[in-house]
Amino acid sequence: MYEAATPSPHGPAASGSAASLAAEAAEATPEAFRAALGQLASGVVLLTAHDPEDGPRGEDIGMTATAFLSVSLEPPLVLVSVREDSRMEEALTRVDHWAVSVLGADQRQTAARFAMKGRISDRLLFADLPHHRGPASGAPLVDGALATVECRTEQRISAGDHVLLIGRVLDARIAHHDGGPLVYFHGQYRHLD
């Protein structure tokens, strides 16, 4: 003799049913994921490193990033996400010191230039960009950035088509000007009103 099943308080689909298994196996499309996360405003930074192995004097490398965040205050840790197999990711397998310049609203052109696919060489981009070398990282720091953070890689985490770098903050400085931040929202660079 069979007992009647008690309805689940979580809805008609019982755990292990075909409907719940299908829901667990479902995955958002890249388009839907991009559209949903486009609703999240994020700051814009220029991630930089100096690769001493690239040529006789080495070469500076830069990329625009919007996935940058604070991880811990003690010890001071930050996280930045870089595309797997990118030039920056490849360089950061050899170089463990890097820097981030937090871009201001007036630095939209810098962000756009370092984000372009098929762009001109980083050497030419840095030649046109006012910058100075960070004392803790040796990486370029953008003049006029709202803040700069110099780091040493503590951990690398493979995450899908990206690599997450957790960096120990060696030096952090803020600029002394009144400009607002550059923000990325709905697929465009914007500023706060």
For each residue, the residues with C-beta under 8 A, 3 or more apart:
1:
2:
3:
4:
5: 14
6:
7: 12
8: 11 12 13 14 15
9:
10: 13
11: 8
12: 7 8
13: 8 10 17 19 20 23
14: 5 8 17 20
15: 8 20
16: 20 21
17: 13 14 20 21
18: 21 22
19: 13 22 23
20: 13 14 15 16 17 23 24
21: 16 17 18 24 25
22: 18 19 25 26
23: 13 19 20 26
24: 20 21
25: 21 22
26: 22 23
27:
28: 32 33 36
29: 32 33
30: 33 34
31: 34 35
32: 28 29 35 36
33: 28 29 30 36 37
34: 30 31 37 38
35: 31 32 38 39
36: 28 32 33 39
37: 33 34 40
38: 34 35 185 186 187
39: 35 36 186
40: 37 185
41: 183 184 185 190
42: 66 67 183 184 185
43: 66 68 102 103 181 182 183 184
44: 64 65 66 102 103 111 181 182 183 184 189
45: 64 65 66 68 80 100 101 102 103
46: 62 63 64 65 100 101 103 110 111 114 142 145
47: 62 63 64 65 68 80 82 88 98 99 100
48: 60 61 62 98 99 100 101 139 140 141
49: 60 61 88 91 92 95 97 98 99 137 139
50: 58 59 60 61 95 97 133 137 138 139 140
51: 54 58 59 60 61 91 94 95
52: 58 95
53: 58 94
54: 51 58 59 61 91
55: 58 59
56:
57:
58: 50 51 52 53 54 55
59: 50 51 54 55 122 123
60: 48 49 50 51 122 123 126 139 140
61: 48 49 50 51 54 87 88 91 122
62: 46 47 48 88 114 122 125 126 140
63: 46 47 82 86 87 88 114 115
64: 44 45 46 47 111 112 114 115
65: 44 45 46 47 68 80 81 82 100
66: 42 43 44 45 184
67: 42 79 80 81 162
68: 43 45 47 65 78 79 80 81 100
69: 78 79
70: 73 77 78
71: 77 78 79 166
72: 75 76 77
73: 70 76
74:
75: 72 168
76: 72 73 168 169 172
77: 70 71 72 154 166 167 168 169
78: 68 69 70 71 100 149 151 166 167 169
79: 67 68 69 71 164 165 166 167
80: 45 47 65 67 68 100 164 165 167
81: 65 67 68 159 162 163 164 165
82: 47 63 65 86 88 89 92 162 163 165
83: 86 88 89 161 162 163
84: 89 158 161 162 163
85: 89 90
86: 63 82 83 89 90
87: 61 63 90 91
88: 47 49 61 62 63 82 83 91 92
89: 82 83 84 85 86 92 93 163
90: 85 86 87 93 94
91: 49 51 54 61 87 88 94 95
92: 49 82 88 89 95 96 98 153 163 165
93: 89 90
94: 51 53 90 91
95: 49 50 51 52 91 92 98
96: 92 152 153
97: 49 50 136 137 138 139 150 151 152 153 170
98: 47 48 49 92 95 137 139 150 151 153 165 167
99: 47 48 49 134 137 139 140 141 148 149 150 151
100: 45 46 47 48 65 68 78 80 148 149 151
101: 45 46 48 141 142 145 147 148
102: 43 44 45 145 146 147 148 149 181
103: 43 44 45 46 107 108 110 111 142 145 146 181 182
104: 107 144 145 146 175 177 179 180 181 182
105: 108 179 180 181 182 183 191 192
106: 144 179
107: 103 104 110 111 142 144 145 182
108: 103 105 111 112 182 189 191
109: 112 113
110: 46 103 107 113 114 129 142
111: 44 46 64 103 107 108 114 115 182 189
112: 64 108 109 115 116 189
113: 109 110 116 119 125
114: 46 62 63 64 110 111 119 122 125
115: 63 64 111 112
116: 112 113 119
117:
118:
119: 113 114 116 125
120: 124 125
121: 124 125
122: 59 60 61 62 114 125 126
123: 59 60 126 127
124: 120 121 127 128
125: 62 113 114 119 120 121 122 128 129
126: 60 62 122 123 129 131 140
127: 123 124
128: 124 125
129: 110 125 126 140 142
130: 142 143 144
131: 126 140 141 142 143
132: 140 141 143
133: 50 138 139 140 141
134: 99 137 138 139 140 141 148 150 171
135: 150 171
136: 97 150 170 171
137: 49 50 97 98 99 134 150 151 152 170 171
138: 50 97 133 134
139: 48 49 50 60 97 98 99 133 134 150
140: 48 50 60 62 99 126 129 131 132 133 134
141: 48 99 101 131 132 133 134 145 148 150
142: 46 101 103 107 110 129 130 131 145 148
143: 130 131 132
144: 104 106 107 130 175 177
145: 46 101 102 103 104 107 141 142 148 175
146: 102 103 104 174 175 177 179 181
147: 101 102 172 173 174 175
148: 99 100 101 102 134 141 142 145 171 172 173
149: 78 99 100 102 169 171 172
150: 97 98 99 134 135 136 137 139 141 169 170 171 172
151: 78 97 98 99 100 137 167 168 169 170
152: 96 97 137 167 168 170
153: 92 96 97 98 156 165 166 167 168
154: 77 166 167 168
155: 165 166
156: 153 163 164 165 166
157: 163 164 166
158: 84 163
159: 81 162 163 164
160:
161: 83 84
162: 67 81 82 83 84 159
163: 81 82 83 84 89 92 156 157 158 159
164: 79 80 81 156 157 159
165: 79 80 81 82 92 98 153 155 156
166: 71 77 78 79 153 154 155 156 157
167: 77 78 79 80 98 151 152 153 154
168: 75 76 77 151 152 153 154
169: 76 77 78 149 150 151 172
170: 97 136 137 150 151 152
171: 134 135 136 137 148 149 150
172: 76 147 148 149 150 169
173: 147 148
174: 146 147
175: 104 144 145 146 147
176:
177: 104 144 146
178:
179: 104 105 106 146
180: 104 105 191 192
181: 43 44 102 103 104 105 146 191 192
182: 43 44 103 104 105 107 108 111 189 190 191
183: 41 42 43 44 105 189 190 191 192
184: 41 42 43 44 66 187 188 189 190
185: 38 40 41 42 188 190
186: 38 39 190
187: 38 184
188: 184 185
189: 44 108 111 112 182 183 184
190: 41 182 183 184 185 186
191: 105 108 180 181 182 183
192: 105 180 181 183
193:
